[in-house]
Amino acid sequence: MAYYVDFVGLNTFIYEPVGWDPDNQAGKIVDNTYPNFERVNSSGFLFPVSQNTIGLEMPYALSSRWTLIKKKNEAFTIYNADLPTTASFFPALMLKRNGPYGFPTWKQTRISHNPLTRRQVKENVFTFVEEPGPEFIFNSNGKLNVQRSRYGAIKKFNENPVSSRYKPFKVGAASIIEDGTLERFELLGTYGNETIFFNNKEINKYNDLRVHRSAQYNTIKDFYLNGGLDKDGSPFDTFEYFNYHECVYPPRVYQYKNYTRQRTTFSFPWRDKRSNRTETNSNDGFVSKGIFTSVYDSVLQSIWPLDANVDFPAAFITGSEDRMYYYGRPIAPKIKDFGVLQNTWNSFSSGAVDGANPSDGLFGPLYARKHMLPYVKSCVSKNGMKIEGVLTSSFGDIPYSHLPCGEVKWEAGSQSGLNPFYDTYDNYIQDVRQHGKDYSIIPEFRISEHVEAYTTEGLTKEVSNLFSLTGALEDTTDSSKDNFYKIYSTSEFMKHFEVVKKDHKEFVPANSLKLKCKAVKKFLPYEGFYPVQRTIDMAKQFEIPIQTV
């Protein structure tokens, strides 16, 4: 065979999506035009993903060669249109699906090895087929008959494999020992963990899984309830307390979910490595207001506002054409990747200084005014004080090719050992994720997001997006979105509390109710938190409309 073929289920040669209806699956990249199509790798082709499917179905007219030859690794001749018609393609497909031993009986009994099952296990998806199916009517010899299908629809649910919601109950009691004194002890038993079933009530109802009482609970309560203290064989001579508690937030169905444990879309403009902070086709809100829109695809800029050029200080001595817009004509291929506060495009335009001709200028904030005079004596006034090492002849004149200049490398991070943020959000969240596996991020109220609405429409204005969660799921970033409250702010009822309360009603009343909250706190700066970012936000409030040409 002329092609590399794997037989461990990897999509390295033949990309064969497995899945189901992708609606409401967190993190899946889909195209809004074709919501049931999964987008694979960087080429952007759309592939339909049917429910509980291995492989593809083509609901619209496409070349048949796209059905199975889309490769995860594009090095394998992705545009080889003849591949599906070769004799080697079918065995390659069978090896990918079944391995080198085909599909013998011992593999048929190991359904967990199936690609679809592995995908469902990975994403905590549970499916089953309704049996029997719905009734249907058919005509037989002019007579209408009613028949029931053997199988119904495939039901899909998100199910957590584990839960830490339920805690042991505690019973405090005492026994009278030989010397007549009381020996106190505490019994722990399980209730919720013995009666827990599926997260989704529909599954429990379909399988007739009823919530039964815990065997441990029934055994222990018989030691003291309904005259149990006076029965022979009871280890209890006195009863002291019964303690029962559950975790009510987050709801069990949202425990251990990726999108409740962390902010799946959060980003902060920082990378530890300077070269990784360079952004292509940068649009900081200032350059795009300028006149030469045709060259913006060539504009590079650092995502950190105070960065000098990535080649600093080498770029400092390469000449002005590498650092500025020269005589109103942007030298696009040579525009360097400064941060916006060390930019070189807002000082010179059409031969004028500091945007003297607004119709041609590019405006934006600047950390320090560029040095524009060619002589070393221009550092101070002629009548000013002498600065040691500045007014000496050893420095000489500053060449015209080095103007404008005045950039400086941002070294606060390297000198302090503390950067504005982690290299990635995943690095930031790792320790929090491990400590709070069953925790949930919580919504926030930030008055800064609503000041404008309150000042213009009054404090009685109802604000639908009152609460927000920066970096949450794309469609649940604030309280105006569907499912926001359901996922991030709704607690569960205490499932067994009413049963326990009823059992002890005539014995001892409930005399205390305690709510306890545990939290993991870690500083998370939002974009705009640091003064340097706030400076840019303020500058945008003073933007000058510029006529583009």
C-alpha positions in Angstrom: 0.0 0.0 0.0 1.4 3.4 -1.0 -0.1 5.2 2.0 0.6 5.2 5.7 -2.3 3.6 7.5 -2.8 3.5 11.2 -5.1 1.0 12.9 -5.4 2.4 16.4 -8.4 4.7 15.6 -6.5 7.9 15.0 -7.7 10.3 12.3 -4.3 10.9 10.8 -5.1 9.5 7.4 -8.8 9.5 6.9 -10.8 12.1 8.8 -14.0 10.4 9.8 -16.1 12.5 12.3 -18.1 10.7 14.9 -20.8 12.4 16.9 -24.4 13.5 17.1 -26.5 16.6 16.9 -24.0 19.3 18.0 -26.6 21.7 19.5 -25.8 22.9 23.0 -22.4 21.3 23.1 -20.0 23.6 24.8 -16.9 24.5 22.8 -17.8 22.9 19.5 -17.0 25.1 16.5 -19.9 25.2 14.1 -20.9 27.5 11.3 -24.0 29.5 11.9 -25.1 29.0 8.3 -24.9 25.3 8.7 -25.5 24.6 12.4 -25.3 20.8 12.0 -21.9 20.9 10.2 -18.7 20.5 12.0 -15.7 22.5 10.8 -12.5 20.5 10.7 -8.9 21.9 10.7 -7.7 25.1 9.2 -9.0 24.6 5.6 -12.5 25.5 6.7 -14.5 22.8 4.9 -17.8 22.0 6.5 -18.7 18.4 7.3 -22.2 17.3 8.3 -22.3 15.4 11.6 -25.4 13.3 12.0 -26.7 11.9 15.3 -24.8 8.9 16.5 -22.9 8.6 13.3 -19.5 7.2 12.3 -18.6 8.7 9.0 -20.4 11.3 6.9 -23.8 11.8 5.2 -24.1 14.3 2.5 -27.4 16.1 2.5 -26.6 18.4 -0.3 -24.7 18.1 -3.6 -21.0 17.9 -3.1 -18.4 15.9 -4.9 -18.4 12.4 -3.5 -14.7 12.5 -3.0 -15.1 14.7 0.1 -17.1 12.0 1.9 -14.1 10.2 3.5 -10.8 11.5 2.2 -10.6 14.7 4.3 -7.4 14.1 6.3 -6.4 15.4 9.7 -2.8 15.5 8.5 -2.9 17.6 5.3 0.6 16.3 4.4 -1.1 13.2 3.0 -2.0 14.6 -0.4 -5.3 16.2 0.6 -6.3 17.1 -2.9 -5.7 13.7 -4.4 -9.0 13.2 -6.1 -8.2 9.7 -7.2 -7.7 8.3 -3.7 -11.3 7.1 -3.1 -11.2 5.2 -6.4 -8.0 3.3 -5.7 -7.9 -0.3 -4.5 -6.0 0.7 -1.4 -8.6 3.1 -0.1 -11.1 0.5 1.1 -8.6 -1.6 3.2 -7.3 1.7 4.6 -10.8 2.6 5.7 -11.4 -0.9 7.2 -8.1 -0.8 9.1 -8.9 2.6 10.4 -12.4 1.4 11.6 -11.6 -2.1 12.8 -7.9 -2.5 13.1 -5.8 -5.3 11.6 -8.0 -8.1 13.0 -11.3 -7.0 11.5 -14.5 -7.2 13.6 -14.4 -10.6 15.4 -16.7 -11.6 18.2 -14.3 -10.6 21.0 -14.3 -7.1 19.6 -18.1 -7.0 19.1 -18.5 -7.5 22.9 -16.1 -4.6 23.6 -18.5 -1.8 22.6 -16.5 0.6 24.7 -13.7 0.5 22.0 -16.1 1.8 19.4 -15.1 5.3 18.1 -18.6 6.7 18.8 -18.6 5.3 22.4 -15.1 6.7 23.0 -16.3 10.1 21.9 -19.4 9.9 24.1 -17.3 8.8 27.1 -14.9 11.7 26.5 -17.7 14.3 26.5 -19.9 12.6 29.1 -22.7 12.0 26.7 -25.3 9.2 27.4 -27.6 8.0 24.7 -30.3 5.3 24.5 -32.9 4.2 22.0 -36.5 4.2 23.1 -38.2 0.9 22.9 -40.8 0.5 21.6 -41.1 3.3 19.2 -44.1 5.6 18.5 -47.3 4.3 16.9 -48.0 4.8 13.2 -51.0 4.2 10.9 -50.8 2.3 7.7 -53.3 1.3 5.1 -53.7 -2.4 4.4 -56.3 -3.5 1.8 -58.3 -0.4 2.4 -58.3 -0.8 6.2 -56.4 1.5 8.5 -54.2 -0.3 10.9 -52.2 1.0 13.9 -48.8 -0.4 14.6 -46.0 0.5 17.0 -42.4 0.8 15.8 -39.9 -1.5 17.4 -37.5 1.3 18.0 -38.0 5.0 18.7 -35.8 8.0 18.6 -32.3 8.2 20.0 -32.2 10.2 23.2 -29.1 12.2 24.1 -28.2 13.5 27.6 -25.2 15.1 29.3 -24.4 12.9 32.2 -21.7 13.3 34.8 -20.0 10.0 35.7 -19.4 11.1 39.3 -21.0 13.5 41.8 -19.8 15.0 45.1 -23.1 16.5 46.0 -24.1 14.1 48.7 -22.3 13.9 52.1 -22.6 11.3 54.8 -25.2 11.9 57.5 -24.1 11.9 61.2 -25.9 10.6 64.2 -24.6 11.5 67.7 -25.5 9.1 70.5 -24.2 7.5 73.7 -24.2 4.2 75.5 -24.2 3.5 79.2 -21.1 1.4 80.1 -20.6 -0.8 83.1 -19.5 2.0 85.5 -22.7 3.9 84.7 -21.1 6.6 82.6 -22.1 7.6 79.1 -19.7 6.8 76.3 -20.4 9.1 73.4 -19.9 8.1 69.8 -20.9 9.2 66.3 -22.2 7.1 63.4 -21.7 8.0 59.8 -23.9 6.6 57.0 -24.7 7.3 53.4 -28.1 8.4 52.1 -27.8 10.2 48.8 -25.0 8.1 47.4 -27.1 5.0 47.8 -30.2 6.5 46.1 -28.5 8.5 43.4 -29.2 7.6 39.8 -28.9 9.7 36.6 -28.7 13.5 36.5 -31.6 13.7 34.1 -35.1 12.8 35.4 -36.2 11.6 32.0 -33.7 8.7 32.1 -34.7 7.7 35.6 -38.4 7.8 34.6 -37.8 5.7 31.4 -35.9 3.1 33.4 -38.3 3.2 36.3 -35.5 4.2 38.7 -37.3 5.4 41.9 -35.7 7.2 44.7 -35.6 4.7 47.5 -34.5 5.1 51.1 -30.9 4.3 52.0 -30.5 0.9 53.6 -27.9 2.4 56.0 -30.3 5.2 56.9 -33.1 2.8 57.7 -30.9 0.6 59.8 -29.5 3.4 61.9 -32.7 5.3 62.4 -34.4 2.1 63.7 -31.9 2.2 66.6 -33.6 5.3 68.1 -36.8 6.1 66.3 -40.2 4.6 67.0 -39.2 3.3 70.4 -35.8 2.0 69.2 -33.9 3.3 72.2 -35.9 0.9 74.4 -35.4 -2.2 72.2 -33.0 -4.9 73.0 -29.9 -4.9 70.8 -30.0 -1.2 70.1 -26.5 0.3 70.7 -28.2 3.6 71.5 -29.1 4.5 75.1 -29.4 8.2 74.4 -29.8 10.2 71.2 -28.0 13.5 70.9 -28.2 14.8 67.3 -28.8 14.1 63.7 -26.8 16.0 61.1 -27.6 15.9 57.4 -26.2 18.1 54.6 -26.0 18.3 50.8 -24.3 20.5 48.3 -26.9 22.6 46.4 -24.6 24.6 44.1 -23.6 24.0 41.5 -26.4 21.7 40.5 -25.3 18.1 39.9 -25.8 18.3 36.2 -23.2 21.1 36.0 -20.6 19.7 38.3 -17.2 18.9 36.8 -18.1 20.7 33.5 -15.4 22.5 31.7 -17.5 25.6 31.1 -18.5 25.9 34.8 -15.0 25.2 36.2 -13.3 27.9 34.0 -13.9 30.7 31.6 -13.7 29.0 28.2 -13.4 32.1 26.1 -11.3 34.4 28.4 -8.3 36.1 26.9 -5.9 38.8 28.0 -3.5 40.6 25.7 -0.3 39.1 27.0 2.3 36.4 26.1 5.5 35.8 28.0 7.6 35.6 24.8 8.0 38.9 23.1 7.8 37.5 19.6 4.5 35.9 20.5 3.0 39.2 21.4 3.2 40.4 17.8 -0.3 40.7 16.2 -0.7 40.7 12.5 -3.4 42.9 10.9 -3.6 44.8 14.1 -6.6 47.0 14.8 -6.2 48.9 18.0 -9.0 51.4 17.3 -6.6 54.1 16.2 -4.7 52.9 13.1 -8.0 52.0 11.4 -9.1 55.6 11.6 -6.3 56.7 9.3 -6.3 57.3 5.6 -4.3 54.5 4.1 -6.6 51.6 4.7 -5.2 49.6 1.9 -1.9 48.9 3.8 -3.4 47.8 7.1 -2.9 44.1 6.3 0.8 44.8 6.6 0.6 46.5 10.0 2.1 44.6 12.8 1.7 45.6 16.4 2.4 44.2 19.9 -0.6 43.3 22.0 1.1 44.9 25.0 0.9 48.7 24.7 4.3 49.5 26.1 6.4 47.1 24.0 9.2 48.5 21.9 10.0 46.8 18.6 10.7 43.1 18.9 14.3 43.7 17.6 15.0 46.6 20.1 17.6 47.9 20.5 18.8 46.8 17.0 15.9 48.5 15.4 16.8 51.8 17.0 19.8 52.3 14.7 18.2 51.1 11.4 16.8 54.4 10.3 13.6 56.3 10.3 12.0 54.5 7.4 11.7 51.4 9.6 9.9 53.3 12.3 7.4 55.8 10.9 5.0 56.9 8.2 7.2 59.0 6.0 5.8 62.1 4.3 2.3 60.8 4.5 3.0 57.5 2.7 3.0 54.6 5.0 6.0 52.3 4.4 3.8 49.2 5.1 6.4 46.4 4.7 8.6 48.2 7.2 6.2 49.2 9.9 7.5 47.7 13.1 5.6 45.9 15.8 5.6 48.5 18.6 2.9 48.6 21.2 0.3 51.3 20.6 1.9 53.6 23.3 5.3 53.5 21.5 3.8 53.8 18.0 5.6 55.7 15.3 2.6 56.6 13.1 1.0 59.5 14.9 3.9 62.0 14.9 4.7 62.4 11.2 2.4 62.8 8.2 2.7 64.6 4.9 5.9 66.2 6.1 4.1 67.8 9.0 4.8 67.2 12.7 2.2 65.9 15.2 -0.7 65.7 12.7 -0.6 69.3 11.7 -2.7 68.3 8.7 -5.6 66.3 10.3 -6.9 65.1 7.0 -3.8 63.0 6.5 -2.9 62.1 10.1 -3.1 59.0 12.1 -4.0 59.7 15.7 -3.4 57.8 18.9 -1.9 57.9 22.4 1.8 58.2 22.9 3.8 57.3 26.0 6.6 59.8 25.3 7.1 62.4 22.6 9.6 61.3 20.0 13.0 63.1 19.9 12.9 65.0 16.6 16.0 67.4 16.7 19.3 66.0 15.3 21.7 67.6 17.8 22.7 66.2 21.2 22.4 69.7 22.7 18.7 69.6 22.0 18.3 67.3 25.1 18.2 70.5 27.3 17.7 74.2 26.8 20.8 76.2 25.9 20.5 78.1 29.1 19.7 75.0 31.2 21.8 73.2 33.7 24.7 71.0 32.5 23.9 67.3 32.5 27.0 65.1 33.1 27.7 63.0 30.0 25.1 64.7 27.7 26.8 68.0 26.6 30.1 66.3 25.8 31.6 66.0 22.3 32.0 62.3 22.7 28.3 61.7 21.8 28.3 63.6 18.6 25.2 64.4 16.6 22.2 62.1 16.2 22.1 61.1 12.5 18.9 62.2 10.7 18.3 58.5 9.8 17.7 57.8 13.4 14.8 60.2 13.8 12.2 60.1 15.2 13.5 58.1 18.2 13.0 57.8 21.9 11.7 54.2 22.2 12.6 52.2 25.2 12.3 48.5 26.0 9.6 47.5 28.5 11.4 45.7 31.2 9.1 45.9 34.2 8.2 42.2 33.9 11.8 40.9 33.6 13.1 43.2 36.4 10.3 42.3 38.8 9.9 38.7 37.8 6.1 39.3 37.6 4.3 39.7 34.3 0.9 41.3 33.8 -0.7 37.8 33.3 0.2 34.2 32.7 1.3 33.1 29.3 -2.1 31.6 28.7 -5.4 31.3 30.6 -4.9 27.6 30.8 -1.7 28.1 32.7 -3.6 30.5 35.0 -6.5 28.2 35.8 -4.6 24.9 36.3 -4.2 25.0 40.1 -7.8 26.4 40.6 -9.2 23.6 38.4 -7.5 20.9 40.4 -8.6 22.3 43.8 -12.2 23.1 42.8 -13.1 20.2 40.5 -16.8 20.4 41.4 -16.9 24.2 41.9 -18.5 26.8 39.5 -17.5 30.2 38.4 -20.1 32.8 39.5 -21.7 35.8 37.9 -20.6 39.3 38.6 -22.2 42.7 38.9 -20.0 45.6 37.7 -21.4 49.0 38.0 -19.0 50.3 35.3 -20.9 48.4 32.7 -24.2 50.1 33.5 -23.3 53.7 34.4 -24.2 55.0 31.0 -27.6 53.3 31.1 -28.4 54.5 34.6 -27.3 58.1 33.9 -29.3 58.4 30.7 -32.4 56.3 31.6 -32.5 56.5 35.4 -32.0 54.0 38.3 -35.4 52.5 37.7 -34.5 51.3 34.3 -34.6 47.5 34.1 -31.3 46.1 32.8 -31.5 42.7 31.4 -27.8 42.2 31.3 -27.4 43.1 35.0 -25.0 40.3 35.7 -22.1 39.2 33.5 -19.3 36.7 33.4 -16.4 37.7 31.3 -14.9 34.8 29.3 -17.8 32.4 29.9 -19.5 30.4 27.2 -19.9 32.5 24.1 -23.7 32.5 24.3 -24.0 33.0 28.0 -21.7 35.9 28.8 -24.4 38.0 30.6 -27.8 37.6 32.2 -29.7 38.6 29.0 -28.7 35.4 27.3 -30.6 32.2 27.5 -29.4 29.6 30.0 -27.3 32.1 31.9 -29.2 31.9 35.2 -29.8 28.2 34.7 -26.1 27.3 34.4 -24.4 29.9 36.6 -26.8 31.0 39.3 -29.5 28.3 40.0 -29.0 26.0 42.9 -30.7 22.6 43.5 -33.2 21.6 46.1 -32.1 19.4 49.0 -33.5 16.1 47.6 -33.7 14.1 50.9 -34.1 16.8 53.5 -37.9 16.5 53.5 -37.8 12.8 54.1 -35.4 13.1 57.0 -37.4 16.0 58.6 -40.6 14.0 58.3 -39.1 10.9 59.9 -37.8 12.9 62.9 -40.8 15.2 63.2 -42.4 13.5 66.3 -39.0 12.6 67.8 -36.9 15.8 67.7 -37.6 19.0 65.7 -35.1 20.6 63.3 -33.5 23.4 65.4 -30.8 24.8 63.1 -30.1 25.4 59.5 -26.6 26.3 58.4 -25.5 27.5 54.9 -21.8 27.2 54.2 -19.9 28.4 51.1 -16.5 27.4 50.0 -14.6 29.4 47.4 -11.3 29.5 45.6 -10.1 33.0 44.9 -7.4 34.0 42.5 -6.6 37.4 41.1 -7.8 37.7 37.4 -7.1 41.0 35.6 -9.5 41.9 32.9 -8.4 43.8 29.9 -8.3 47.5 30.9 -7.3 46.7 34.5 -3.8 48.1 34.3 -3.2 51.9 34.1 -1.5 51.5 30.7 -4.6 49.8 29.3 -6.9 52.4 31.0 -4.9 55.1 29.3 -5.8 53.7 25.9 -9.4 53.4 26.9 -9.5 57.1 27.9 -7.8 58.1 24.6 -10.5 56.3 22.7 -13.0 58.6 24.3 -11.4 61.5 22.5 -11.1 59.9 19.1 -11.3 62.4 16.2 -13.3 61.4 13.2 -11.0 61.3 10.2 -12.1 61.3 6.6 -10.7 58.2 4.8 -9.6 58.1 1.2 
